[in-house]
Amino acid sequence: MKLLLILVVVLAGVWLWRSNRQSDPRLHREKTKVEPPPLDMVRCKLCSVHFPATDGVQGKKGWYCSADHRQRAEP
């Protein structure tokens, strides 16, 4: 009977230790994803398509979605 009581106490201790360890805030911080900042969107002067400014080509009159559109709009 004494051995059974010790076993129950040890198992309860292990259960409490594991349940407290899973609620550790450091573990939750690692799982959260950081979203990237939003991109600046611009509109092509020739075809009016919206696209990220990093993907575009800037000309004298504004932004263009490709070098071909810049050449056609700015002779």
Buried (B, 14 or more C-beta within 10 A) or exposed (E): EEEEEEEEEEEEEEEEEEEEEEEEEEEEEEEEEEEEEEEEEBBBBBEEEEBEEEEBBEBEEBBBBBEEBBEEBEE
